[in-house]
Amino acid sequence: MKQRFSILPVRYPEEVNKMNLDKVRNTLEARLRELNERVEEIDEDLSEHEEDDSEDRATEIAGDEVLEELGSAGLREMQQIRSALERLDKGTYGTCTRCGKKIADRRLRAVPEAALCIDCAVDG
């Protein structure tokens, strides 16, 4: 698949221009690496099962369910971060993917992977 490059400069919303986009990218990439390591550790923990008595096995199963949910949450956050990195590349970072309005600088600082403005996020 051929990648197309724009000859036009990337234009970010005014609020995002005030942010250091390299710092945002570095923050997102660092979080992505951290999550990837955690998900790998969870996968390893889930694959290590010892045959114990039924009481120990019941406790292990309950623990596995918690680990699976943590792993799923990590994978969801990783996808959100990858999407934010794509928006940075495309020049759409800081624009709500639902309504097209600017995402407040304060929101982006708190949740750098945010794809939705606060109004759209609250509306679900």
Contact map, one row per residue, 1 for C-alpha under 8 A:
1110000000000000000000000000000000000000000000000000000000000000000000000000000000000000000000000000000000000000000000000000
1111000000000000000000000000000000000000000000000000000000000000000000000000000000000000000000000000000000000000000000000000
1111100000000000000000000000000000000000000000000000000000000000000000000000000000000000000000000000000000000000000000000000
0111110000000000000000000000000000000000000000000000000000000000000000000000000000000000000000000000000000000000000000000000
0011111000000000000000000000000000000000000000000000000000000000000000000000000000000000000000000000000000000000000000000000
0001111110000000000000000000000000000000000000000000000000000000000000000000000000000000000000000000000000000000000000000000
0000111110000000000000000000000000000000000000000000000000000000000000000000000000000000000000000000000000000000000000000000
0000011111000000000000000000000000000000000000000000000000000000000000000000000000000000000000000000000000000000000000000000
0000011111100000000000000000000000000000000000000000000000000000000000000000000000000000000000000000000000000000000000000000
0000000111110000000000000000000000000000000000000000000000000000000000000000000000000000011000000000000000000000000000000000
0000000011111000000000000000000000000000000000000000000000000000000000000000000000000000001100000000000000000000000000000000
0000000001111101100000000000000000000000000000000000000000000000000000000000000000000000001111000000000000000000000000000000
0000000000111111100000000000000000000000000000000000000000000000000000000000000000000000000001100000010000000000000000000000
0000000000011111110000000000000000000000000000000000000000000000000000000000000000000000000000000000000000000000000000000000
0000000000001111111000000000000000000000000000000000000000000000000000000000000000000000000001000000010110000000000000000000
0000000000011111111010000000000000000000000000000000000000000000000000000000000000000000000011000000000010000000000000000000
0000000000011111111110000000000000000000000000000000000000000000000000000000000000000000000000000000000000000000000000000000
0000000000000111111100000000000000000000000000000000000000000000000000000000000000000000000000000000000000000000000000000000
0000000000000011111110010000000000000000000000000000000000000000000000000000000000000000000000000000000010000000000000000000
0000000000000000111111110000000000000000000000000000000000000000000000000000000000000000000000000000000000000000000000000000
0000000000000001101111111000000000000000000000000000000000000000000000000000000000000001000000000000000000000000000000000000
0000000000000000000111111100000000000000000000000000000000000000000000000000000000000000000000000000000000000000000000000000
0000000000000000000111111110000000000000000000000000000000000000000000000000000000000000000000000000000000000000000000000000
0000000000000000001111111111000000000000000000000000000000000000000000000000000000000000000000000000000000000001000000000000
0000000000000000000011111111100000000000000000000000000000000000000000000000000000001001000000000000000000000000000000000000
0000000000000000000001111111110000000000000000000000000000000000000000000000000000000000000000000000000000000000000000000000
0000000000000000000000111111111000000000000000000000000000000000000000000000000000000000000000000000000000000000000000000000
0000000000000000000000011111111100000000000000000000000000000000000000000000000010001000000000000000000000000001100000000000
0000000000000000000000001111111110000000000000000000000000000000000000000000000010000000000000000000000000000000000000000000
0000000000000000000000000111111111000000000000000000000000000000000000000000000000000000000000000000000000000000000000000000
0000000000000000000000000011111111100000000000000000000000000000000000000000000000000000000000000000000000000000000000000000
0000000000000000000000000001111111110000000000000000000000000000000000000000010011000000000000000000000000000000000000000000
0000000000000000000000000000111111111000000000000000000000000000000000000000000000000000000000000000000000000000000000000000
0000000000000000000000000000011111111100000000000000000000000000000000000000000000000000000000000000000000000000000000000000
0000000000000000000000000000001111111110000000000000000000000000000000000110010000000000000000000000000000000000000000000000
0000000000000000000000000000000111111111000000000000000000000000000000000100010000000000000000000000000000000000000000000000
0000000000000000000000000000000011111111100000000000000000000000000000000000000000000000000000000000000000000000000000000000
0000000000000000000000000000000001111111110000000000000000000000000000100100000000000000000000000000000000000000000000000000
0000000000000000000000000000000000111111111000000000000000000000000000100110000000000000000000000000000000000000000000000000
0000000000000000000000000000000000011111111100000000000000000000000000000000000000000000000000000000000000000000000000000000
0000000000000000000000000000000000001111111110000000000000000000000000000000000000000000000000000000000000000000000000000000
0000000000000000000000000000000000000111111111000000000000000000001100100000000000000000000000000000000000000000000000000000
0000000000000000000000000000000000000011111111100000000000000000000000100000000000000000000000000000000000000000000000000000
0000000000000000000000000000000000000001111111110000000000000000000000000000000000000000000000000000000000000000000000000000
0000000000000000000000000000000000000000111111110000000000000000000000000000000000000000000000000000000000000000000000000000
0000000000000000000000000000000000000000011111111000000000000001001100000000000000000000000000000000000000000000000000000000
0000000000000000000000000000000000000000001111111000000000000000000000000000000000000000000000000000000000000000000000000000
0000000000000000000000000000000000000000000111111100000000000000000000000000000000000000000000000000000000000000000000000000
0000000000000000000000000000000000000000000001111110000000000000000000000000000000000000000000000000000000000000000000000000
0000000000000000000000000000000000000000000000011111000000000000000000000000000000000000000000000000000000000000000000000000
0000000000000000000000000000000000000000000000001111100010000000000000000000000000000000000000000000000000000000000000000000
0000000000000000000000000000000000000000000000000111111110000000000000000000000000000000000000000000000000000000000000000000
0000000000000000000000000000000000000000000000000011111110000000000000000000000000000000000000000000000000000000000000000000
0000000000000000000000000000000000000000000000000001111111000000000000000000000000000000000000000000000000000000000000000000
0000000000000000000000000000000000000000000000000001111111100000000000000000000000000000000000000000000000000000000000000000
0000000000000000000000000000000000000000000000000001111111110000000000000000000000000000000000000000000000000000000000000000
0000000000000000000000000000000000000000000000000011111111111000000000000000000000000000000000000000000000000000000000000000
0000000000000000000000000000000000000000000000000000011111111100000000000000000000000000000000000000000000000000000000000000
0000000000000000000000000000000000000000000000000000001111111110000000000000000000000000000000000000000000000000000000000000
0000000000000000000000000000000000000000000000000000000111111111000000000000000000000000000000000000000000000000000000000000
0000000000000000000000000000000000000000000000000000000011111111100000000000000000000000000000000000000000000000000000000000
0000000000000000000000000000000000000000000000000000000001111111110000000000000000000000000000000000000000000000000000000000
0000000000000000000000000000000000000000000000000000000000111111111000000000000000000000000000000000000000000000000000000000
0000000000000000000000000000000000000000000001000000000000011111111100000000000000000000000000000000000000000000000000000000
0000000000000000000000000000000000000000000000000000000000001111111110000000000000000000000000000000000000000000000000000000
0000000000000000000000000000000000000000000000000000000000000111111111000000000000000000000000000000000000000000000000000000
0000000000000000000000000000000000000000010001000000000000000011111111100000000000000000000000000000000000000000000000000000
0000000000000000000000000000000000000000010001000000000000000001111111110000000000000000000000000000000000000000000000000000
0000000000000000000000000000000000000000000000000000000000000000111111111000000000000000000000000000000000000000000000000000
0000000000000000000000000000000000000000000000000000000000000000011111111100000000000000000000000000000000000000000000000000
0000000000000000000000000000000000000110011000000000000000000000001111111110000000000000000000000000000000000000000000000000
0000000000000000000000000000000000000000000000000000000000000000000111111111000000000000000000000000000000000000000000000000
0000000000000000000000000000000000000000000000000000000000000000000011111111100000000000000000000000000000000000000000000000
0000000000000000000000000000000000110110000000000000000000000000000001111111110000000000000000000000000000000000000000000000
0000000000000000000000000000000000100010000000000000000000000000000000111111111000000000000000000000000000000000000000000000
0000000000000000000000000000000000000000000000000000000000000000000000011111111100000000000000000000000000000000000000000000
0000000000000000000000000000000000000000000000000000000000000000000000001111111110000000000000000000000000000000000000000000
0000000000000000000000000000000100110000000000000000000000000000000000000111111111000000000000000000000000000000000000000000
0000000000000000000000000000000000000000000000000000000000000000000000000011111111100000000000000000000000000000000000000000
0000000000000000000000000000000000000000000000000000000000000000000000000001111111110000000000000000000000000000111000000000
0000000000000000000000000001100100000000000000000000000000000000000000000000111111111000000000000000000000000000100000000000
0000000000000000000000000000000100000000000000000000000000000000000000000000011111111100000000000000000000000000000000000000
0000000000000000000000000000000000000000000000000000000000000000000000000000001111111110000000000000000000000000100000000000
0000000000000000000000000000000000000000000000000000000000000000000000000000000111111111000010000000000000000001111000000000
0000000000000000000000001001000000000000000000000000000000000000000000000000000011111111100000000000000000000000000000000000
0000000000000000000000000000000000000000000000000000000000000000000000000000000001111111110000000000000000000000000000000000
0000000000000000000000000000000000000000000000000000000000000000000000000000000000111111111110000000000000000000000000000000
0000000000000000000010001000000000000000000000000000000000000000000000000000000000011111111110000000000000000000000000000000
0000000000000000000000000000000000000000000000000000000000000000000000000000000000001111111100000000000000000000000000000000
0000000001000000000000000000000000000000000000000000000000000000000000000000000000000111111110000000000000000000000000000000
0000000001110000000000000000000000000000000000000000000000000000000000000000000000000011111110000000000000000000000000000000
0000000000110000000000000000000000000000000000000000000000000000000000000000000000000011111111100000000000000000000000000000
0000000000010001000000000000000000000000000000000000000000000000000000000000000000010011011111100000000000000000001000000000
0000000000011011000000000000000000000000000000000000000000000000000000000000000000000000000111110000011110010000001000000000
0000000000001000000000000000000000000000000000000000000000000000000000000000000000000000000111111001111000000000001110000000
0000000000000000000000000000000000000000000000000000000000000000000000000000000000000000000001111111111000000000001110000000
0000000000000000000000000000000000000000000000000000000000000000000000000000000000000000000000111111000000000000001100000000
0000000000000000000000000000000000000000000000000000000000000000000000000000000000000000000000011111000000000000000100010000
0000000000000000000000000000000000000000000000000000000000000000000000000000000000000000000000011111100000000000000000010000
0000000000000000000000000000000000000000000000000000000000000000000000000000000000000000000000111111110000000000000000000000
0000000000000000000000000000000000000000000000000000000000000000000000000000000000000000000000110011111000000000000010000000
0000000000001010000000000000000000000000000000000000000000000000000000000000000000000000000001110001111100000000000010000000
0000000000000000000000000000000000000000000000000000000000000000000000000000000000000000000001110000111110110000000111000000
0000000000000010000000000000000000000000000000000000000000000000000000000000000000000000000001000000011111110000000011000000
0000000000000011001000000000000000000000000000000000000000000000000000000000000000000000000001000000001111111000000000000000
0000000000000000000000000000000000000000000000000000000000000000000000000000000000000000000000000000000111111100000000000000
0000000000000000000000000000000000000000000000000000000000000000000000000000000000000000000000000000001111111111010011000000
0000000000000000000000000000000000000000000000000000000000000000000000000000000000000000000001000000001111111111110000000000
0000000000000000000000000000000000000000000000000000000000000000000000000000000000000000000000000000000011111111000000000000
0000000000000000000000000000000000000000000000000000000000000000000000000000000000000000000000000000000001111111000000000000
0000000000000000000000000000000000000000000000000000000000000000000000000000000000000000000000000000000000111111110000000000
0000000000000000000000010001000000000000000000000000000000000000000000000000000000010000000000000000000000111111110000000000
0000000000000000000000000001000000000000000000000000000000000000000000000000000110110000000000000000000000010011111000000000
0000000000000000000000000000000000000000000000000000000000000000000000000000000100010000000000000000000000110011111110000000
0000000000000000000000000000000000000000000000000000000000000000000000000000000100010000000011111000000000000000111110000000
0000000000000000000000000000000000000000000000000000000000000000000000000000000000000000000000111100001000000000011111111000
0000000000000000000000000000000000000000000000000000000000000000000000000000000000000000000000110000111100100000011111111000
0000000000000000000000000000000000000000000000000000000000000000000000000000000000000000000000000000001100100000000111111100
0000000000000000000000000000000000000000000000000000000000000000000000000000000000000000000000000000000000000000000111111110
0000000000000000000000000000000000000000000000000000000000000000000000000000000000000000000000000110000000000000000111111111
0000000000000000000000000000000000000000000000000000000000000000000000000000000000000000000000000000000000000000000111111111
0000000000000000000000000000000000000000000000000000000000000000000000000000000000000000000000000000000000000000000001111111
0000000000000000000000000000000000000000000000000000000000000000000000000000000000000000000000000000000000000000000000111111
0000000000000000000000000000000000000000000000000000000000000000000000000000000000000000000000000000000000000000000000011111
